[in-house]
Amino acid sequence: MKLFRRMLLLLLIVLLGWGVHERENLWAFPDIISAYTAKEYCSCRYVMNNDAEYCRGYVKQWLPTSSFSDDSASKTITVSGMGRSNRAKWLSERQGCRLNP
């Protein structure tokens, strides 16, 4: 039983050390979900001119988003997920879509 506790403690220390080492990447991860969804949906919908239903399926991820808005008049996509929100806007045929902070 003592060996099991020591191994568990060692594993916890290793995971904590890894978390500290990768803290910047772990902190950025929640932003990736909404940013990827907004940018890829914008490109799918307004650069490639696919229909909305196809593009929603194209950007669907394992981790769900909490809100999704497609303003077709201004060609702006707003996506929220994991506590972060990102917006992508179609600029032109030549420039495509840009992610806005």
Steps between C-alpha positions, in 0.01 A plus 500: 500500500789737574644435152167591340483829694858587408434427132183709510686787666781475243246505218331805648835683529589413139160622373530820700850560362378438146208740555732775621734441205212514247300773675501742203371235260240378748380858557465560123304181434147634577551779243580249228152346501307818421771651277529190282122468467448868408785515248434167331124558479557845351735356238268211422193721471626821339824408323399157369129600472365182659156491662465569873396146597803345331737747668350438846574130455847578365606691812325278755740392773504256787491790747177692438468876470258686725382757245526549125391798292521544121415855394468454125441872437845596632652153439613480862513182707504513881568183699527445876628190670684402818456852636664675205349679200647565155380672185597450137402737219511456125710779347505435126547228239873566495552526878241246619409495870690654789478410867428805715595515868 
